[in-house]
């Protein structure tokens, strides 16, 4: 009924919703929710009644929810310990396994707005608590390398995974108030657990190998990036004006020789007219001179 967690691969599949530690330490035994259910229905239910369990990732106190008709038996955070919209009700197995897969991969191919890049992480924390457990994030990842999203190396990014419930406005406001970089990734509803954990793991692993669209919950660099975008738009506008002005100048320079030619042609015509007039005057002078000589000879 009970088993020891003794391998890395085992951890991948002993999910928070269906498995938990019996004690608050890494080497304690792990029990499944169905072990608890069977124990409660056995001849010795006392050891299972009102017992406290601990999550696999961060040893958060949990309780067993077995007497439910609407949902499959599961472990849930005690007293809303999850700190989000899933607190007290447990997370879907697809949601929990997604966190484990990203934790193992230490990378994500993302498209945020028009920017596409692969983020590499040096370390990741699952179910990171904030404000003394008031809020918990799905993943809290440390940026390993430079990236197109301009998230600084060694800074942290909060990653929320959306399966059935989006991040609440209160939680999103908490990110803004504390200037935490945060995104939310949708998990396709078509991906569903059909009692085969290995199959689900392969599906989700392939899902996160591909580029995923992420919605920005808060971007600490928003103002800086907005100013930079406005600067680039202004530079583009000024460059366009400069090009238009340069183009107009070339047109004027191209037309200038035509004007000069016209002036030259006009001067040439005027010169020809002056030469013609001078010739006529000279001819008239010669005629008058011959007439005068003829008269004087008489």
C-alpha positions in Angstrom: 0.0 0.0 0.0 2.8 2.4 0.8 5.9 2.8 -1.3 9.3 4.6 -1.2 10.3 7.4 -3.6 13.6 6.1 -4.8 14.1 7.3 -8.4 14.0 10.5 -10.4 11.6 9.0 -12.9 9.2 8.0 -10.1 9.0 11.7 -9.0 7.8 12.7 -12.4 4.7 10.6 -12.1 3.9 10.8 -8.4 1.8 14.0 -8.9 0.7 16.4 -6.2 -3.0 15.8 -6.8 -2.8 12.0 -6.4 0.3 11.4 -4.3 1.7 13.0 -1.1 4.4 12.5 1.6 3.3 11.1 4.9 5.9 13.1 6.7 7.4 16.6 6.2 10.7 15.3 4.8 12.2 14.2 1.5 12.8 10.6 2.6 9.4 9.9 4.0 7.0 7.4 2.4 4.7 8.5 -0.3 1.0 7.4 -0.4 -1.5 7.6 -3.2 -5.0 9.1 -2.7 -6.5 5.6 -3.5 -4.4 4.1 -0.7 -6.0 6.6 1.6 -9.5 5.8 0.3 -8.9 2.1 0.7 -7.5 2.7 4.2 -10.6 4.7 5.2 -12.8 1.8 4.0 -10.7 -0.9 5.8 -11.1 -2.4 9.2 -8.6 0.1 10.6 -9.6 3.5 9.3 -8.4 5.5 12.4 -4.8 5.9 11.1 -6.2 7.6 8.0 -8.8 9.8 9.5 -8.0 13.6 9.7 -4.4 12.9 8.7 -2.1 15.6 7.4 -0.1 15.0 4.2 2.7 17.0 2.5 3.1 17.9 -1.2 5.8 16.3 -3.2 7.5 19.6 -4.3 7.6 21.9 -1.3 6.1 19.8 1.6 3.1 22.1 1.8 0.4 20.7 4.2 -2.3 18.9 2.3 -5.5 17.0 3.1 -7.1 14.0 1.4 -10.5 14.7 -0.3 -12.1 11.3 -0.8 -15.8 11.7 0.1 -16.8 13.6 -3.1 -19.3 12.6 -5.8 -18.5 15.4 -8.2 -14.7 14.9 -8.4 -12.2 12.2 -8.4 -10.5 11.7 -5.0 -7.5 13.9 -4.7 -5.1 15.7 -2.3 -5.7 19.5 -1.8 -3.9 22.2 0.0 -5.1 22.7 3.6 -6.9 26.0 4.4 -6.3 27.3 1.0 -2.6 26.8 1.2 -2.3 26.9 -2.6 -2.9 30.6 -2.5 -4.7 30.8 -5.8 -7.9 30.0 -7.5 -7.2 26.3 -7.2 -6.6 26.3 -3.5 -8.5 23.8 -1.5 -9.8 21.9 -4.6 -6.6 20.4 -6.0 -5.2 21.0 -9.5 -5.9 19.0 -12.6 -3.4 16.2 -13.3 -2.6 17.9 -16.6 -1.8 21.1 -14.8 0.5 19.5 -12.2 2.3 17.4 -14.8 2.9 20.5 -17.0 4.8 22.1 -14.1 6.9 19.0 -13.6 7.8 18.8 -17.4 8.8 22.5 -17.6 10.8 22.0 -14.4 12.7 19.1 -16.0 13.2 20.8 -19.4 14.5 24.1 -17.9 13.4 25.8 -21.1 10.4 27.2 -22.9 9.8 28.2 -26.6 7.6 31.3 -26.3 5.8 33.9 -28.4 4.9 37.0 -26.4 3.2 39.6 -28.6 5.2 39.7 -31.8 8.5 38.5 -30.2 9.6 34.8 -30.5 12.5 33.2 -28.5 13.5 30.3 -26.3 14.0 31.1 -22.7 16.6 29.1 -20.8 16.4 28.7 -17.0 19.2 28.0 -14.5 16.7 26.9 -11.8 13.0 26.6 -11.3 10.8 26.6 -8.1 7.5 24.8 -8.2 4.6 26.4 -6.1 6.7 29.3 -5.0 5.0 31.0 -2.0 4.7 34.8 -1.6 3.3 37.0 1.2 3.6 34.2 3.8 1.7 31.8 1.5 -1.1 34.1 0.6 -0.1 33.7 -3.1 1.6 30.8 -4.8 2.9 30.7 -8.3 3.0 27.6 -10.6 6.6 28.2 -11.5 9.3 30.7 -10.5 12.1 30.5 -13.0 15.5 32.1 -13.0 16.6 33.5 -16.4 19.9 31.8 -17.6 20.7 33.6 -20.9 20.1 36.9 -22.8 16.9 36.8 -24.7 14.7 38.8 -27.1 12.2 39.5 -24.4 14.8 41.6 -22.6 14.4 39.7 -19.3 17.8 40.2 -17.5 20.0 37.3 -16.8 19.6 36.0 -13.2 16.2 37.8 -12.9 13.1 35.7 -12.2 10.0 35.1 -14.3 6.7 33.9 -12.8 5.0 31.3 -15.1 1.3 30.5 -14.6 -0.4 27.7 -16.4 -4.0 28.1 -17.4 -6.1 24.9 -17.7 -9.5 25.8 -16.4 -9.1 29.0 -14.3 -7.2 32.1 -15.3 -5.1 34.0 -12.9 -7.3 36.1 -10.7 -7.2 39.9 -10.9 -6.0 40.1 -7.3 -3.0 37.9 -8.0 -2.2 39.8 -11.2 -2.4 43.1 -9.2 0.0 41.6 -6.7 2.5 41.0 -9.6 2.1 44.6 -10.7 2.4 46.1 -7.2 5.6 44.2 -6.6 7.0 44.6 -10.2 7.3 40.8 -10.8 7.7 39.7 -14.4 4.9 37.2 -15.0 3.3 35.4 -17.9 0.4 32.9 -18.4 0.4 29.9 -20.8 -2.7 28.2 -21.9 -3.0 24.5 -21.8 -5.2 23.0 -24.5 -8.4 21.5 -23.2 -8.0 18.7 -25.7 -5.1 17.3 -23.6 -6.9 15.1 -21.1 -5.8 12.3 -18.7 -7.3 9.0 -19.7 -5.8 6.9 -16.9 -2.4 6.5 -18.7 0.2 8.7 -17.1 3.0 7.8 -19.5 0.8 8.8 -22.5 -0.1 12.1 -20.8 3.5 12.8 -20.1 4.5 12.2 -23.7 1.6 14.4 -24.9 2.5 17.3 -22.6 6.3 16.9 -23.2 5.6 17.3 -27.0 3.3 20.2 -26.3 6.0 22.1 -24.5 8.6 21.2 -27.1 6.7 23.4 -29.5 6.4 27.2 -29.4 3.7 28.3 -27.0 1.9 31.6 -26.9 2.1 33.4 -23.5 0.0 36.3 -22.2 1.8 38.9 -20.3 0.5 39.4 -16.8 3.1 42.0 -15.9 6.2 43.3 -17.7 8.6 45.3 -15.5 10.2 46.7 -18.6 6.9 47.9 -20.1 7.6 51.7 -19.7 11.2 51.3 -20.9 10.1 49.3 -23.9 7.2 51.7 -24.7 9.6 54.6 -24.8 12.0 52.6 -27.0 9.1 51.7 -29.4 8.1 55.4 -29.6 11.7 56.4 -30.2 12.0 53.9 -33.1 8.7 55.2 -34.6 10.0 58.8 -34.4 13.3 57.8 -36.0 11.5 56.1 -38.8 9.3 59.1 -39.4 12.3 61.5 -39.5 14.1 59.1 -41.8 11.1 59.1 -44.1 11.0 62.9 -44.2 14.7 63.0 -44.9 14.3 60.6 -47.8 11.4 62.5 -49.2 13.4 65.8 -48.9 16.4 64.2 -50.6 14.2 62.8 -53.4 12.7 66.3 -54.0 16.2 67.8 -54.1 17.3 65.3 -56.8 14.3 66.2 -58.9 15.1 70.0 -58.7 18.8 69.3 -59.6 17.7 67.2 -62.5 15.5 70.0 -63.9 18.1 72.7 -63.4 20.1 72.0 -66.6 17.0 72.4 -68.7 16.6 75.9 -67.4 20.2 76.7 -68.2 19.8 75.3 -71.7 16.8 77.5 -72.3 18.8 80.6 -71.1 21.6 79.7 -73.4 19.3 79.1 -76.3 17.6 82.5 -75.6 21.0 84.2 -75.5 21.9 82.6 -78.8 18.8 83.8 -80.5 19.4 87.3 -79.2 23.0 87.2 -80.5 21.8 86.0 -84.0 19.3 88.9 -84.1 21.9 91.4 -83.2 24.3 90.1 -85.9 21.5 90.3 -88.5 20.7 93.9 -87.5 24.4 94.9 -87.7 24.7 93.4 -91.2 21.6 95.3 -92.4 23.0 98.6 -91.0 26.4 98.0 -92.7 24.7 97.2 -96.0 22.7 100.4 -95.8 25.9 102.4 -95.0 27.5 101.0 -98.2 24.5 102.0 -100.3 24.6 105.6 -99.0 28.3 105.8 -99.6 28.0 104.7 -103.3 25.2 107.2 -103.9 27.3 110.0 -102.3 30.3 109.1 -104.4 28.2 109.1 -107.6 26.8 112.6 -106.8 30.3 114.1 -106.1 31.7 112.8 -109.4 29.2 114.9 -111.3 
